[in-house]
Amino acid sequence: MALVNLPLRWVFLIPIILLEIESIFPTILVESLEPPPEISRVLISTDADVIPWPPTPWKPLAVQKLTGHYNSTGRPYTAYLAVLEDLSKFHFGLIPNGCANRHTTLDSAKQLGCTYATNAGFFSFTPSTCEGTIIIDSNVIQPPTPSTSSSCIFGLTADGHTVTGFVDVSDYPQYNFTQLLSGRGWLVRGGVGYVNKSSDLSPSSSFVTEKAPRTAIAVRQDGTLLLLVVDGIEVTNQGPDLYEMAELLVAVGAYEAMNLDGGGSTTAVYHNQVFNVPTCQDTPTPICQRNVTTITCIKE
């Protein structure tokens, strides 16, 4: 259910109504990397880390391709990293009616004027809907509810901080979020891997252990924002599992990190060109982009 351009102060009147509606019309989610069925969505207490943005002067956006091997497994990786110090240039993006009518990351990036973009939030295929909480430029596109409070979030606040973790619906007003998106998995906390402790993950589930393309958003301890995309092919077990993804995030300096949608959705776009090797059908060929909903968007 998408609610477009609601003022943030209205959103906290809505969860009870939405919860009643959801009990009558349950939603079936089908995602590119499905969460394990044993993870239940329950109301939790706020458990989140807050980091201030980097102090000025800010360096310009830096983008690079990385290759190497995971220290823990010796498996190879090809990754794409964007590093941004001026977080005022970062937005989550969704084109009009973009939850119901999905587009490629490239199409969305062009329409929204993004210098650099990646795929972002989880979604269902049929019918096409966005999953979780979405706040873009202080507008509540999809509000938090008790059922979505158990998903990890990454957000930016009006007073210049990033927030990573789990936020109860009742605590949203104190943060004054300008950008926020639900993900699935708090991958790095305090500079170390957190996959085994993230309450929205089951450590041994296929969602965690599957080798696949991955996308994540992170911040360094000084507040610098990171966007990390890693190539892979699901059917041939290429790409990182979430433990390897967390390891690579720590290696590039992540202090806090959240997992975004991955698999065939994983795409990076730089200067209106696809920057990675997306596999929209989870197979070696064709090389293609999947239609997605939300994106990350850096506007230089």
PyMOL commands that set and color helices and strands:
alter all, ss='L'
color gray80, all
select helices_A, chain A and resi 8-13+15-24+87-89+105-112+169-175+206-209+234-236+242-251+263-265
alter helices_A, ss='H'
color red, helices_A
select strands_A, chain A and resi 6-7+47-52+62-69+76-84+90-93+116-119+123-124+129-130+134-136+139-142+153-157+161-166+177-182+186-189+192-193+214-219+225-230+256-259+268-270+273-274+295-298
alter strands_A, ss='S'
color yellow, strands_A
deselect
rebuild
show_as cartoon
